[in-house]
Amino acid sequence: MNESVDNILEIDFLSEIKLEGETEIKMGMEVVYSQEFLPTYETIPEGASVPKVEKAEFNGKSDSLFFNDGVRRIDFVLVYEDEDMKEIDKNRTFQKRKQRREYFEASLMKMGMELEAARSVVDEKLLFVKVHMPWDMLCTYAEVLHIKMPIQPNDLCTTSSPFNFLSCITKHFYPSEDLIAKETEYFTAPFEKDRLEYFYVKDRDLFFTPSMRSRMAYYILSRAPYEVRGNIKKFGVTKLLDGGVYKAAYPLHDCRFNVRSKEDECPNERYLLYNEWAHPKSFYKMQPLDLIRKYYGEKIGIYFAWLGFYTAMLALAAIVGLGCFIYGYTTQETSTWSKEVCDPLIGGNIVMCPQCDKECTYWRLNSTCESSKKLCIFDNYGTLVFAVFMAIWVTVFLEFWKRYQAELEYEWDTVEFLEQEEQPRPEYEAKCNHERINPVTRAKEKVPYTACGRCIRVSLGIGTVLFWIVLILASVVAIIVYRLAVFFSFSTRLQSDLKELEPFKEYVTAQMATSVTASVISFVVIMVLNILYERVAIWITDFELPRTKTDYENSLTLKMFLFQFVNYYSSCFYIAFAKGKVVGYPGQPVYLLGKYRNEECDPGGCLIELTTQLTVIMGGKAIWNNIQEVLLPWMKNLIFRYCTRVGSEKVIPRWEQDYQLQPIGKLGLFYEYLEMVIQFGFVTLFVASFPLAPVLALVNNLFEIRVDAWKIITQFRRMVPEKAQDIGAWQPILQGVAILAVASNAMIIAFTSDMIPRLVYYWSFSVYPYGDHSSHTMQGYINNTLSVFDIQDFSNKSQPLQTPYWFNNSTTCRYRDFRYPPGHHRQYEYSIYYWHVIAAKMAFIIVVEHIVYLTKFVLSYVIPDVPYTVREQIKREKYLSQVILHETNLKLVTKRLKPVGDKILKHNEDKEEEIMDLYF
């Protein structure tokens, strides 16, 4: 008897105990899902009665967020045009739309959703279908989506800031705590329906926030079927929107942005966000990130957190950059080389060679006096210091952003946001026609393509991207040809056209006119190619069919950034590293395509042209983006409200007020990130030529934060909340740009600026044995860096047609290069000065890169990615989750074993009774 009892107990303890077919409880007290728990969507059989949507008249409450009964909260809204009101019942297209919509709504109700339809107050043809998720359904899908919910308040002591004594001052820079109270911190765990009693539930109506409810509702809407034909099932509200079955689908804003709601149940979070975040009067305040995350979801919250952090870090870079600019501006009049250029006795007596064939003529060096002064503003020793500073700044920025992001990950419950938590895209699921063995689970699963098919898709995508990149490079070459062609025209015409504008003659040169017009044309070409390639990139990514939305966005991000990188930066790289580098000398100039003579740099240097290019592109891009992102939505809303205006006596419900706003694009924040990352590239890649770039970026971003906030709160419908752990593919892109920026700035200082030639002259060629000066000096630098050319050595193709009246009987002219003079046994070959300069440039690049990269490595190692306090809180949260899980498992095992114990006890009692009967 004892042996049999022991066997029974051993079986119960050592075997797996299945509970309701969903979980497995083992003696290790670990819960393991045997398969991903997903609800099944039952289709409606043909001929079956289709459930009808209940209809209700508007009750007159403009700010109500509930059905007409005032109890059921509206979690989502669908809008469509009633075909019956348009009298087109015989049209097959509209009949098909109606059938799909009715089937779709019946599917939603069969799955447990509750729907209520209301006719529009403004347009009788429009119908609004309000969607509500009951409590049971919310619990089910919270478990499906692994939503983390509070289990108990955070009991860890937070360390006080050492700057608390400044709170009396800093509190004015934070949102008012009377309006936006600080939320209580909780330890959280993934929600499980069977363990509801262990979660911190005060009120069922408030347990799931509106953003969570909207996210769950959208998940169901994206997977509910609307048509079934044999084995083919079509589903998803996205397809219905594309097909015109529905005109819109969106979650509701909770109130008007400028008027507090009078409804008791309304949290007025939109009103608070507008007043404490988006309103111009709050431009100096910190962002209420927790409320942004609560209202719009983690994905929107992480974007504004990143943008705010980036802007705050830009403040330091802007201060140093402004100091560098001021230093250059104050020393432009005192720099030795600019004074020599402007001196009538030095620069005025130096005759320069023509810079183009035949049409160009000789000119005096002092005609570039103003250009030389402007060059000194940007090309000075302060620029070198600033370039090294920015290389270190970008490392500090990225490392501290990782720490801040880790804090947000914990606070916003995205620390354990795993790939398997994100469900496949409906577009992916709809194409799953092939089977394969999952390499992890070894179970059969449906996929949309075979291994060969995936390879073909990726190859076509890569080929298309490369084709468009080559197209961009072709446009850059075309602009270079334009520069070469119009330079000759400007060189001849400006001499005569500027006679009436004599005061401006020294400011407007042929090189400057060519540079400005080419920059404007380049900007226009960039904008046109952006529009074209955007559609191509989306088409390629759709064709590749990524599994999840994160995969989709990462794939599109990489394509768009590669394109934008080449599109925006290629002209800047050309000016910085190619222009003026391979031009030959006046006797043997180098020609592009055998026809166009390679252009030389502006007399003030190529650095000025690079600065001009950056100013035009950065300024034009900022203006264009503001027009596109702010002015256009505002104008569309204004026109829509004017066209659909109603009498003042009519009250418009909340769902219809939101319908009048602009819809959010499918890519959401993609373009916002792209805009800022391109700006980040301008700030870091070419900062050695433009120290004011961080200042302009800071000013732009201070407006960008508030403009983006104003835009999404006032002009757009509420976004569907999405979960995100970090900024996604943009993080490695930023790191790649930061690494490239070190090499880029080192090469700009070495090859584009005159910094290295000046240092070589100062330390070597100004004194014995190369120079005549007794001590190191910059005197004579200009004369030493200009080579001599005999005008008799001009070819017939290059000989200038005209000579100026002041040229007299000169036999030589000067040009920018380091070559031996005519008459030397190695005439027109590179001099020893040239090789000294080249060696110094290469040494400078190697030394600076190694020093900066070593500093970056040390900083990356010293600054931990996750703060110590956050690590402790994560450990505490995991411990609490395990304790709750352990207690739950014990209860389940006890509940399971109780019937076995009762049977054993009863069996023993029966045996005892039998023995007693036999004995007596």
Helices and strands as residue ranges (DSSP letters): H 2-14, E 17-19, E 23-25, E 31-33, E 54-55, E 76-81, G 83-86, H 92-110, E 114-119, E 126-132, H 135-144, E 148-153, G 164-166, H 167-170, G 171-173, E 186-190, G 193-198, H 204-207, H 210-221, E 225-229, E 232-235, H 237-242, E 248-250, H 269-273, I 274-278, G 280-282, H 289-296, H 298-331, H 336-342, G 347-349, E 351-352, E 363-364, G 365-368, H 369-378, H 381-411, G 419-421, H 426-430, E 434-437, E 444-447, H 451-497, G 502-504, H 510-544, H 549-577, E 584-585, E 588-589, E 591-592, E 596-597, H 606-626, I 627-631, H 632-643, H 654-659, H 670-685, H 693-710, I 711-715, H 730-747, I 748-752, H 755-760, I 761-765, H 781-784, E 786-790, G 791-793, G 805-807, E 812-816, H 832-862, H 868-919
